[in-house]
Amino acid sequence: MEKCAIITGSSSGLGLEMTKSLLFSGYTVFGGSRSGTDLEHDNFYDVELDITSEESVDEFFETVREFTDKVHLVINNAGICEMTSLSDTSTESFEMHLATNTVGPFLLFKGLESFIVPGETHVISILSTAAHYGYPNVSGYNASKFGQLGLIQSLKKEWKDYKIRFTNLFPGAIDTPLWDKVGMKASRDKMLKTSDFMAVFNFIVEAPANIQFPELTFLHKDGFLE
Ligand SMILES: NC(=O)c1ccc[n+]([C@@H]2O[C@H](COP(=O)([O-])OP(=O)(O)OC[C@H]3O[C@@H](n4cnc5c(N)ncnc54)[C@H](OP(=O)(O)O)[C@@H]3O)[C@@H](O)[C@H]2O)c1
C-alpha cells in the first residue's frame, strides 16, 4: 500500500469528511469509531474503536498490522464536547472528556510508534481554539484539549529523532453534528462550515513535505463564539 492513513472519529462530522477526502487523494484509510459509517470504498477499512479503551486501541492497531506496518498520515480527531456550567458538570462527564480527548490521544500515540515511517509520517491533530483559550461552560472540554496539547508538545520533543511532522490545528467553532450533542443552544451563523475546515485541511495535506505547520489557528471572520 503506497500511502496509508489512520483517522480516529471517522464516523461523523470532520472525521467523515477528512476520510472521504483522503480516499479521493489515493490514501488507504483505516478509520476508527464506535458507531462506524455506511461509507464504502475499496481502500477504506471501517474499524471499531473506543479511543478511551486501551484494549480497543490495541485491537485497532492489530487490524492495521494485518495489512501494513507503515502509517504515513495520522489524523488525531476523535473528540467529545458537552457544555454545562461547572456546578452542573458531573465528575463522570469531566472524566469522560479527559478519557476521550486526552487519554485517547495518549493511547493512539503509544500504538502508533511502531508504525512510524522516520522522516515521513505526518501527525495532524484536530485540537481547538479551546486548547489555548478558556471558554465559559466547557471546563471538561477546555481542560482535556489543553491536556492534549501538552501531550503532543512533550511527544514532539521525545520523538525528535524520528524527524516526523506534527501539525496542530486550532479551529474555532465549525457547524458539525458535535453541536447537536453539546447540551446548549449555539448560533450556527458565526461558525465555519465543514467545507471551510476542509479547505484548510486539504491545503495542509497537499503542502510540500518539507513544510511544517506547528500551530494553525483559524476561525470565522466574525470572531470567537462566546
Ligand atoms: N465542531 C467544532 O466546532 C469543532 C471545533 C474545533 C475542534 N473540533 C474538534 O474536531 C474533532 C471532531 O469533531 P466534530 O465536530 O467532527 O464532531 P462529531 O461530528 O461529534 O464527531 C466526533 C467523532 O469522534 C468520535 N468519537 C467520540 N468519542 C469516541 C470514542 N470514545 N472512541 C472513538 N471515537 C470517538 C465519534 O465517533 P463515535 O461516536 O462513532 O465513536 C465521531 O466520529 C473533535 O476532536 C473536536 O473537539 C470541533
The ligand as an ORCA input file, in Angstrom:
! r2SCAN-3c Opt
* xyz 0 1
  N     -17.209     21.174     15.530
  C     -16.490     22.114     16.099
  O     -16.962     23.247     16.350
  C     -15.052     21.850     16.441
  C     -14.209     22.961     16.644
  C     -12.869     22.731     17.000
  C     -12.415     21.441     17.128
  N     -13.253     20.391     16.940
  C     -12.729     19.047     17.145
  O     -12.880     18.320     15.961
  C     -12.965     16.921     16.290
  C     -14.146     16.327     15.506
  O     -15.340     16.963     15.924
  P     -16.677     17.031     15.035
  O     -17.123     18.428     15.091
  O     -16.458     16.362     13.747
  O     -17.657     16.179     15.996
  P     -18.625     14.929     15.744
  O     -19.377     15.098     14.473
  O     -19.381     14.809     17.018
  O     -17.613     13.719     15.583
  C     -16.878     13.228     16.657
  C     -16.200     11.926     16.245
  O     -15.438     11.458     17.380
  C     -15.750     10.092     17.571
  N     -15.617      9.680     18.970
  C     -16.155     10.248     20.072
  N     -15.867      9.511     21.158
  C     -15.146      8.445     20.713
  C     -14.585      7.312     21.327
  N     -14.700      7.091     22.662
  N     -13.896      6.420     20.587
  C     -13.780      6.613     19.246
  N     -14.295      7.664     18.584
  C     -14.983      8.560     19.317
  C     -17.198      9.942     17.111
  O     -17.453      8.595     16.734
  P     -18.393      7.564     17.530
  O     -19.367      8.359     18.330
  O     -18.975      6.742     16.433
  O     -17.442      6.792     18.386
  C     -17.209     10.844     15.875
  O     -16.774     10.142     14.742
  C     -13.102     16.833     17.807
  O     -11.863     16.498     18.377
  C     -13.496     18.253     18.196
  O     -13.092     18.588     19.503
  C     -14.558     20.565     16.587
*
